[in-house]
Amino acid sequence: MLDFIKKILEEQREANNILKRNMIKEYLQLLVLSFLYSNREYQSLTFYGGSCLRHCFGLPRLSEDLDFVDIKGETDLKKLAENLKDYFRKRHGIKIDSKIQKFRIYIKFPILHNLDLAKKGESNVLFLKIEIFRDFDFRKNYQIKIIPLFKFGESILVRTFDLSTLMATKIRAILSRKWEKTNKEGKVLAKVKGRDYYDLMWYLKKGVEPNLKCIEEVKDKGELKKKLFEIVKKIDSRSIKFDLEGLIEDRNFIEDLGNNIKVILNEQLEEF
């Protein structure tokens, strides 16, 4: 496994360390997906979020976490964590650790020193977060899609929602997310998650219509447009750049996007 990861990094020598770590995570995500969807006990988990868009629909940015909906509400996180430990030890020859926090599993890969992505005294652990939600009562009129993935030598049949419903989950996050990133001194580094607005731009560019029945905060498309216009006003370029620099390789694109995303989204929403 480490030899394959080193090959991935060899092709990305100019990338910053944050980007490199997320490139490794993309590979590790595929291994986790391969395990889950080849195991009958976990095949009913429904994949969604940024990593889903990346792997299943070609979203041109990296993503950090794996998000699932447990529609049946039967997944035992403790058992899943142990199963993943066994899988990585037996299949890939690496001993991992894990931590469970509410609906999250943090998988700990002790690989950063070996990959020269952490200095002596710095943590050797690369974290991969898996979130499994059960409280998805807002889902209405959705479809389930089975998407084949063939990547990094893995062949996987992934279970996910239709794009209309996935777009609705992203819009719900944009409408309700309270988030701010600060440094150790308390200085605000980012006020919004740039990836949310990048993804919204991607959906609008593709002409996807959101599943409005999954967005409780709005009565119709007209009301949704008004709310999105108001939120777009609050976007600052620094937040966009800060959040995307570890997810997109092209630094010039990130700089230009940060400076222009308000204009782009406003024009897209006018035509929406």
C-alpha positions in Angstrom: 0.0 0.0 0.0 2.7 2.5 0.9 4.6 1.8 -2.3 1.5 2.7 -4.3 1.0 5.9 -2.3 4.6 6.8 -2.9 3.9 6.5 -6.7 1.0 8.9 -6.3 3.1 11.4 -4.5 6.0 11.0 -7.0 3.6 12.4 -9.7 2.8 15.4 -7.5 6.1 16.8 -6.3 5.1 20.4 -6.7 1.9 20.1 -4.5 1.9 21.4 -1.0 1.7 19.0 1.9 -1.9 19.6 2.6 -2.8 18.8 -1.0 -0.6 15.7 -0.8 -2.3 14.4 2.3 -5.6 14.8 0.7 -4.4 13.0 -2.4 -3.4 10.1 -0.2 -6.8 10.3 1.5 -8.5 9.9 -1.9 -6.7 6.6 -2.3 -7.6 5.5 1.2 -11.2 6.5 0.7 -11.4 4.1 -2.3 -10.0 1.2 -0.1 -12.7 1.9 2.5 -15.4 2.1 -0.1 -14.1 -1.2 -1.6 -14.4 -2.9 1.8 -17.8 -1.5 2.6 -19.5 -2.3 -0.7 -18.0 -5.8 -0.9 -19.5 -6.6 2.5 -23.2 -7.4 2.7 -23.4 -6.0 6.2 -22.6 -2.5 4.9 -23.9 -2.4 1.4 -27.0 -0.5 2.3 -25.0 2.5 3.5 -25.7 5.4 1.1 -22.7 7.5 0.1 -23.1 11.3 -0.3 -21.2 14.6 0.2 -18.1 16.0 -1.5 -16.2 12.7 -1.6 -19.2 11.1 -3.3 -19.3 13.8 -5.9 -15.6 13.4 -6.5 -15.6 9.6 -6.9 -19.0 9.1 -8.5 -19.7 12.2 -10.6 -16.3 13.7 -11.4 -16.3 16.8 -9.1 -12.9 18.4 -9.9 -11.7 18.8 -6.4 -10.4 16.6 -3.6 -12.4 15.9 -0.5 -11.3 14.9 3.0 -14.1 12.8 4.6 -16.5 9.9 3.8 -20.2 10.6 4.5 -22.9 8.0 4.6 -26.6 7.7 5.4 -27.5 4.6 7.4 -31.1 4.3 6.1 -31.7 1.1 8.0 -30.1 2.4 11.2 -28.3 -0.9 11.8 -24.7 0.0 11.5 -22.6 -0.8 14.7 -19.8 1.8 14.6 -17.6 -0.2 17.0 -17.9 -3.3 15.0 -17.2 -1.4 11.7 -14.1 0.1 13.2 -12.8 -3.3 14.2 -13.7 -4.7 10.8 -11.7 -1.9 9.1 -8.7 -2.7 11.3 -8.8 -6.3 10.2 -9.3 -5.4 6.6 -6.3 -3.1 6.4 -4.1 -5.5 8.4 -4.9 -8.6 6.3 -5.4 -7.0 2.9 -2.9 -4.2 2.9 -0.4 -5.1 5.6 -0.8 -2.0 7.7 -1.9 -1.7 11.4 -4.3 1.1 11.9 -6.1 2.5 15.0 -9.5 4.2 15.3 -11.5 6.4 17.5 -15.3 6.7 17.7 -17.0 10.0 18.5 -20.8 10.0 18.3 -21.6 9.2 14.6 -18.0 9.4 13.5 -15.1 7.0 13.1 -11.6 8.4 12.9 -9.2 6.0 11.2 -5.6 6.6 12.1 -3.0 5.7 9.5 0.6 5.9 11.0 2.3 6.7 7.7 3.3 10.4 7.5 6.9 10.0 8.6 7.5 7.2 6.1 6.1 9.4 3.4 8.2 12.5 4.4 5.0 14.4 5.1 5.7 15.1 8.8 8.9 16.0 10.5 10.3 14.5 13.7 8.3 15.6 16.6 5.2 16.0 14.5 2.3 13.5 14.5 2.9 10.4 12.3 -0.9 9.9 11.9 -3.1 10.7 8.9 -6.7 10.8 9.9 -9.6 9.7 7.7 -13.0 10.6 9.1 -16.1 8.5 8.3 -19.5 9.9 9.3 -22.6 7.8 9.3 -25.9 9.6 9.8 -29.2 8.2 10.7 -31.3 11.3 11.2 -32.3 12.0 7.6 -36.0 12.3 8.0 -36.0 15.2 5.5 -35.4 12.8 2.6 -38.4 12.8 0.2 -38.9 11.9 -3.4 -35.3 10.7 -3.7 -33.8 8.0 -5.9 -31.0 5.6 -5.1 -28.3 5.1 -7.8 -25.7 2.3 -8.1 -22.5 3.8 -9.5 -19.6 1.6 -10.7 -16.1 2.8 -9.8 -12.9 1.6 -11.4 -10.0 3.4 -9.8 -6.7 2.6 -8.2 -7.1 -1.0 -9.1 -10.4 -1.3 -7.3 -13.8 -2.2 -8.8 -16.7 -1.0 -6.7 -20.5 -0.6 -7.0 -21.3 2.4 -4.9 -24.8 3.2 -3.5 -25.7 6.9 -3.6 -28.6 9.4 -4.1 -29.5 11.0 -7.4 -27.8 14.3 -8.2 -31.0 16.3 -7.5 -31.1 15.0 -3.9 -27.4 15.4 -3.4 -27.6 19.0 -4.5 -30.4 19.5 -2.0 -28.2 18.2 0.8 -25.5 20.7 -0.2 -27.9 23.6 -0.2 -29.2 22.6 3.2 -25.6 22.7 4.5 -25.1 26.2 2.9 -28.3 27.5 4.4 -27.7 26.2 7.9 -23.9 25.8 8.4 -22.4 27.8 11.3 -18.6 27.5 10.7 -15.5 29.6 11.3 -11.8 28.7 11.2 -9.4 30.5 13.5 -5.7 30.1 14.3 -4.2 29.6 17.8 -4.3 33.3 18.5 -8.0 33.5 17.7 -7.6 35.3 14.4 -10.3 34.4 11.9 -8.8 32.6 8.8 -12.1 31.7 7.1 -15.7 32.6 7.7 -17.3 30.1 5.3 -16.3 26.8 3.8 -15.2 27.6 0.3 -15.9 24.0 -0.9 -19.6 24.6 -0.3 -19.8 27.4 -2.8 -17.4 25.7 -5.2 -19.8 22.7 -5.2 -22.8 24.9 -5.6 -21.1 26.5 -8.6 -20.4 23.0 -10.0 -24.1 21.9 -9.6 -25.4 25.1 -11.2 -22.9 24.8 -14.1 -24.2 21.2 -14.7 -27.8 22.5 -14.8 -28.9 20.2 -11.9 -32.2 21.0 -10.3 -32.3 20.5 -6.6 -34.9 18.2 -5.0 -36.8 21.0 -3.3 -38.9 18.5 -1.2 -35.6 17.8 0.7 -35.1 21.5 1.7 -37.4 22.3 4.5 -36.4 25.9 4.7 -38.0 27.0 1.4 -41.4 26.8 -0.1 -40.4 27.0 -3.8 -37.6 27.8 -6.1 -38.1 31.5 -6.0 -37.7 31.6 -2.2 -34.6 29.4 -2.5 -33.0 31.8 -5.0 -33.6 34.8 -2.7 -32.0 33.0 0.2 -29.0 32.0 -1.9 -28.5 35.5 -3.3 -28.4 36.8 0.3 -25.9 34.2 1.4 -23.6 34.7 -1.6 -23.3 38.4 -0.6 -21.5 37.3 2.5 -18.8 35.3 0.7 -15.3 36.7 1.1 -12.5 35.8 -1.3 -10.0 34.9 1.5 -12.3 32.1 2.9 -12.7 30.6 -0.6 -8.9 30.5 -1.2 -8.1 29.3 2.3 -10.5 26.3 2.1 -9.7 25.2 -1.4 -5.9 25.4 -1.3 -5.7 21.8 0.0 -8.4 20.5 -2.4 -7.4 21.9 -5.8 -3.9 21.7 -7.3 -4.0 24.8 -9.5 -3.1 27.7 -7.3 -3.8 30.3 -10.0 -7.3 29.0 -10.5 -8.0 29.2 -6.7 -6.8 32.8 -6.7 -9.0 33.7 -9.6 -11.9 31.9 -8.3 -11.7 33.6 -4.9 -11.8 37.0 -6.6 -14.6 36.1 -9.0 -16.9 33.5 -7.3 -19.5 36.1 -6.2 -19.9 37.3 -9.7 -20.1 33.8 -11.1 -22.6 32.6 -8.6 -24.8 35.7 -9.0 -24.9 35.1 -12.8 -25.6 31.5 -12.4 -28.4 32.1 -9.9 -30.0 34.7 -12.2 -30.3 31.9 -14.8 -31.3 29.2 -12.2 
